[in-house]
Amino acid sequence: MKRSSKQGPIRSASDCPEMTEAIDWFIRHGYRPYRVSEHQLKWRRLSYYPTSGTVRPDDAPSLRTKGLEALERAMCDLLGETSLPVGMEPVPASDAR
């Protein structure tokens, strides 16, 4: 998969179950990640690798905790919130399910 732009499609026909789950999670919470590679999603300054559950801020080492809960905590920290607010980022119809 070529590196995609922030406006490119999020989903791919070759997505593994973990990637599909992560994309669905973002959309369900109202946030739109973009696809950096076949294995990586990015939202603001956070990279998420669904198959390993690794969360990596741009300016720091990977977080010790993994998975969608760790991603949610990192997003809360980035937003300065104690719980993840419902986002309002538009998602193209082709990426929503």
C-alpha positions as CSV (number, residue, x, y, z in Angstrom):
1,M,0.0,0.0,0.0
2,K,1.3,3.4,-0.9
3,R,1.5,6.1,1.8
4,S,-1.9,7.8,1.6
5,S,-2.9,11.4,2.2
6,K,-5.1,12.6,5.0
7,Q,-7.9,12.6,2.6
8,G,-7.4,9.1,1.1
9,P,-9.6,6.1,1.9
10,I,-9.2,4.6,5.3
11,R,-10.2,1.0,4.5
12,S,-8.6,-1.5,2.2
13,A,-9.8,-4.8,0.9
14,S,-6.8,-6.5,2.4
15,D,-7.4,-5.2,6.0
16,C,-6.7,-7.6,8.8
17,P,-9.4,-8.0,11.5
18,E,-7.5,-5.9,13.9
19,M,-7.3,-3.0,11.4
20,T,-11.0,-3.3,10.7
21,E,-11.8,-3.2,14.4
22,A,-9.5,-0.1,14.9
23,I,-11.1,1.8,12.0
24,D,-14.6,0.9,13.3
25,W,-13.5,2.1,16.8
26,F,-12.4,5.5,15.5
27,I,-15.5,6.0,13.5
28,R,-17.8,4.9,16.3
29,H,-16.2,7.5,18.5
30,G,-16.4,10.2,15.8
31,Y,-12.7,10.5,14.9
32,R,-11.2,10.1,11.5
33,P,-7.7,8.6,11.4
34,Y,-5.7,8.5,8.2
35,R,-3.9,5.6,6.8
36,V,-0.1,5.9,6.8
37,S,0.6,2.4,5.6
38,E,-1.0,-1.0,5.5
39,H,-0.2,-1.5,9.2
40,Q,-0.5,2.0,10.6
41,L,-3.3,4.5,11.4
42,K,-2.5,8.1,12.5
43,W,-4.6,10.6,14.4
44,R,-3.1,14.0,15.1
45,R,0.3,13.2,16.7
46,L,-0.5,9.6,17.6
47,S,0.3,6.5,15.5
48,Y,-1.6,3.3,16.1
49,Y,-0.5,-0.2,14.9
50,P,-3.6,-2.4,15.2
51,T,-1.9,-5.8,14.8
52,S,0.5,-5.2,17.7
53,G,-1.7,-2.7,19.6
54,T,1.2,-0.3,19.8
55,V,0.5,3.4,20.4
56,R,3.3,5.8,19.6
57,P,3.2,9.6,20.0
58,D,5.2,11.5,17.5
59,D,7.6,13.0,20.0
60,A,8.0,10.1,22.4
61,P,8.7,6.4,22.6
62,S,5.9,3.9,22.2
63,L,3.5,3.6,25.2
64,R,4.1,0.6,27.5
65,T,0.4,-0.3,27.4
66,K,-1.1,-1.5,24.2
67,G,-4.5,-1.8,22.5
68,L,-7.5,0.4,21.9
69,E,-7.8,1.3,25.7
70,A,-4.2,2.6,25.5
71,L,-5.1,4.6,22.4
72,E,-8.2,6.0,24.1
73,R,-6.1,7.1,27.1
74,A,-3.5,8.7,24.8
75,M,-6.2,10.6,22.9
76,C,-7.7,11.8,26.2
77,D,-4.3,13.0,27.3
78,L,-3.7,14.8,24.0
79,L,-7.2,16.5,24.2
80,G,-6.8,17.3,27.9
81,E,-9.9,15.3,28.8
82,T,-10.5,12.6,31.5
83,S,-12.8,10.7,29.1
84,L,-12.9,10.6,25.3
85,P,-15.5,13.1,24.1
86,V,-17.5,12.2,21.1
87,G,-15.7,13.6,18.1
88,M,-17.3,15.3,15.1
89,E,-14.7,14.6,12.4
90,P,-16.4,13.8,9.0
91,V,-15.9,10.3,7.7
92,P,-16.5,9.6,4.0
93,A,-19.5,7.3,3.4
94,S,-17.3,4.8,1.7
95,D,-15.4,4.3,5.0
96,A,-18.4,4.1,7.3
97,R,-20.2,0.8,7.8
